[in-house]
C-alpha cells in the first residue's frame, strides 16, 4: 500500500453542520478570510496493516490529544472535522495557523521522545487561505476551493513538514517576525501542479531551524522552465517587426518579474522596484529601469530580518522569478526572576554561535560568524536590603571580541515583606559595535528580583529608530 492514499479528484465533502460551525467561528472572529489547515499522519495505513486496528486507534487517540488542544488553544483555531487520521481546522489569522503548526511539530517530537512504546507520530501539515464569505455569509464554493487546495498542499509534504501557499506565507511572515513569534525560517520550493487545480501553486515551507531542515516535495509535478504565457504572447507580437526595431529592442533591457509579490523591494539597496499592474498578477513588468548585469534585490521585514536574492539581467526581454532567502541578524535574550525558595539566587546563561551574511554597498556578499555569550545572575545582600543582579556579556564577531562588559545592579528589596519599589527600576540600551551594515546592542532592565537581558544585532539603518 502507498504511504499516503491519493486524494480523490472531487473536493472534500463538507456537511451543513460543519459549514455552520465554520460560519459561527468566522462571525465570532469578524472576518471573511480564513486560513485552512490540513494534517495527516505519515504511514498510518501501513501502521494499521502491520499492527491492527486496535493499535492504530491508540496512535490516533494520542495524536488527537496532542493536536486538538494546540489548534483550539485560547480560541485561536477551530477543529472542523476528523477524516480518519487527518484533521481539518480553520483559523482567523494566518500567523496563528503557522505558529500552531510549528507548535504541533514541536509537541509531537516531545511526545515521541516520551512514549517509546508507540510508533513515532509524524504529521504532514498544509495551509491555504482566502476569502470564504460574501455579504457576511459563508460561500460553500469559495470555502471548498480553499479546503481542497490546503488538502493538496498537505499531500506534498512529508512527516514533520509544514507546507503553505504564497498567500499564507506573505501574510504570516512579517507578523510573526515583528510580534515575537516562534523562531522560524521560510523556504520557497517553487510552483507545483496540484490535482484538481488548473494553475501551478507556489509552495513554501516554514520550519524551526533548530529542529529541522527544509526539503522540497518528494512527490508532485513541479512547473519547469519555459516562458510564461505573457512572454510567448509578447514574442509573437514582435514577429514581423522591422530589423531596425528588432535591433533597438535587443539593445534595451526589459524586465518582467514572475510571482514577485513582496512589497517595497529595493534594487541594489538604492532604488525601490515599481511594477506595472496589480500584485495579484503572476507576471508584471518592472517600471524601474534595470541595466544589464548582476543586481541584488532585498526587502525588509523588521530591524533584524531582511530577504535577499541575486538576479542577472540581459539585454532584451527578461522573465525573472526571484528566489528570496532570509537573512536574520544574531540575537539572544533571557529573563531571570529569583525566588525565596531558591534563597534569592538564580542564573541564566547563553553561549550561541551564528552564521549569517549581508550584501554590502558594492553588491558583494559578506559572510559573518558571531558568538554571543552572556550571563544573568542574582544574589541577595540581606544586610543592605538588596538583591544584586549581575549582567555580563561577551560578543565575538569573525574571531574578534567586539564587546565585553559586566554591570552590577543592586535593587532595594524588603526580604521580610517580599516587596520592592517599582521606582527603583533601571533600564539601559547600549550600542556595543557598528559597521556599515549592522550594529550590536545590549538592552536590559532590572526591577526588584527580576531582570531581562537582550544582546543582539540589527541593520544599521535602524540604529536610532
LINUR-V241295 format. One line per field, one symbol per residue. psi: psi as a letter, one per 30 degrees, with the letter a starting at -180 (. if undefined). A space follows every 10 residues. Layout:
psi: ???
//
This chain:
psi: klekkkklek lkkkleeeee eeeeeeeefh lfklkkkklk kkgeeeeeee fleeeeeeee eeeefeeeee egkggelkje lkicglkkll kfkeeeeeee eeeeeeeeee eeefifflkk jkkkkkklll kfkkhgkkje eeeeeeeeee eeeeffllkf ljklleeeee eeeeeeefhh aljklkkkfa kkkkkgjekk kkklkkljff flkkklkfll jkkkakklee eeeeeeffkf lleeeeeeee flkkkkkkhj fklhkkkhge kkjkkklkff kekkkkfkkj lkaklkkllk eaffklkllk ljklkakkjk jkjkkkjklk lkllkkkkle fghhklkkkk jkkkklllka fggkkjklkk kkklkjlkkk ifefhlkjkk kklkkkjhfk kfkklkkkjk kkkjfefhll jfffkklkkk jflkafellk lkklkkjbgk lkkjkallke fgeg.
//
